[in-house]
């Protein structure tokens, strides 16, 4: 099992595959934070609008970073 995880993490991927994995990981982490926080305290620390907003902001930042990388490599 450990080797399969290592192989998955070390695979060559396109940038959008890495971006998709990181966006999905962020979404899962925020949902787990919401659920675990609610289970232990019965208080919602995050609402769904906040989670979606953070994920959309992260996607915008990722695309902006990629655009900047492409322009930087053209200028060199």
Order of alpha helices (4+ residues) and beta strands (2+ residues): alpha-alpha-alpha
